[in-house]
Amino acid sequence: MSVPAATPANDPHNPHNTMRASDADRDRVADALRDAYAEGRLDVDEHNERIDRAYQAKTLGELTPLLSDLPQRHTVVGPAPASGSASRFGSGPGSGPGTAMPAEYAPGSKVTAIFAEQTRGGRWFVPAQTTAAAVFGSVTIDLREAVLTQREVVIVANAVFGSIQIKVPHGVVVRDEGTAVFGSRTGSDRHSAGDVPITPDSPVVVIRGVALFGEVSVRYPKPSKLGRFLGR
């Protein structure tokens, strides 16, 4: 089977698709193709053809069609999600057009630290619900460069003699619906979105769970000088 033809999302005339591909981009596409082959989505000839094209690709536009007919989790290269389908949190280094698509985790995926430290951060798709558990340990959930799969997501944060820190960018409303028993839950404010005014489209993170002799905290980046001047 031939490689899928270009679509509007991977039109070679799109400036995004003329950006030069890196070795890391080619490797990510090749890994996705190997996964698709292992799942039976590609036969051996299709797999070999696409692998060859991946390593010969010079631009992102040449890589994108290689994955365009595979499930979303295989979409490694492409533009930022459009408004209304997913909300991008971060705008820091590496989050602009032409970068690799974020890592994807299943709804209800867990981040657990028992006498240890665990972090989930960088560019990743935030599913409808994520569970974090810290037992005599610490967990950091960093949403500053993450992408919401929907406007409102839930993080179940259970800290037992441990700590969970949730880092969010300005513009995100955090609503804490959890419980503290001989513990603390700090930093959330349903009437604030950090250093950015709340709008009807503001992303919302709902935090649930229990802090039992532990701590669950929310951290925004330090406010800008303008925000401090305006009292936000």
Secondary structure, DSSP 8 states (H G I E B T S, - for coil): -------GGG-TTSGGGGSB--HHHHHHHHHHHHHHHHTTSS-HHHHHHHHHHHHH--BHHHHGGGTTTS-GGG--B-----TTT-EE---STT-STTSB--EE--TTEEEEEESSEEEE-SSEEE-SEEEEEEESSEEEEE-TT-EESSSEEEEEEEEESSEEEEE--TT-EEEE--EEESSEEES-BTT--TTS---TT--EEEEESEEESSEEEEE-----HHHHHHT-
